[in-house]
Amino acid sequence: MINCAVPGRQMERLRAIMHRLRAPGGCPWDAEQSHASLISNLIEETYETVDAIRREDWVHLEEELGDLLLQVVFHGELAEEQGRYNLDDIAKGICDKLVRRHPHVYSDGEAKSTGAVLNRWEEIKREEKGDEAKPYLYGVGKGLPAVLRAGKLQKKASKVGFDWPDLVGVVAKIDEELKEVKDELPTNGEEATRALEAEVGDLLFSVVNLARKLGVDPEAALEGTNVKFEDRFAVMERELLARGNSLKDASLEEMESGWVRAKSLPSER
């Protein structure tokens, strides 16, 4: 075991621990895992890290970054066991990529603004992947949640001029999409149609576009509303319980009354 008191060797120690957990006589749970079985863990740890950043909980962030790092080390261990590559290869790959994509730092390239850096990054990326002959938006945001992917698609399209020139067009598009949703609304208890699903998707895509044009992170904005809704609902629930009522037994009017009072109170976090 690596001496845990030696500075600068904790990555080495973490790899040794991971190797021991996977080895015969180690941890049964760790030994059973695969790349696929760890997907949910990777997603969960990523979002918990994001949550700590959004809350500016810098102490907790250290722990969450450690949990996220473990996922990378775990996948590196699995790949090494299968004879594909190891954590050093992974680190070398990202190091080489950073050097290639920063020619303005490591060679004679030139980029005097953030925009120029990002544009050159995309050009080099397409060259590396041989994507020059593929559609411009090929592979953009693949695997991301839909809201994040919508923003990435729109941002990349805007780089070649496919974008609304001002907010007027964006807001008008939202109004148009909302009207189309209303036109497709089911009646008499009918289930939503595939057409309505498509129209709701168009509306959401347009709202993401508005957020992008305003410089607002749509994912962060929606999560802020999620938190606000959760907090206000909790206040409403406490008020009902204090009056000897419960969510299950309360009427909609009683819940609405509690909700209005909750909105007038300052946020609890």
Buried (B, 14 or more C-beta within 10 A) or exposed (E): EBEEEEEEEEEEBBBEBBBEBBEEEBEEEBEEBEEEEBEEBBEEBBBBBBBBBBEEEEEBBEEBBEBBBBBBBBBBBBBBEEEEEBBEEBEEEEEEEEEBBBBBEEEEBEBEEEEEBEEBBBEBBBEEEEBEEEEEBEEBBEEBEEBBBBBBBBBBBBEEEEBBEEEEEBBEBBEEBBEBBEEBEEEEEEEEEEEBEEBBBBBBBBBBBBBBBEEEBBBEBBBEEEBBEEBBBEBBBEBBEEEEBEEEEBEEEBBEBBBEEBEEEEEEE
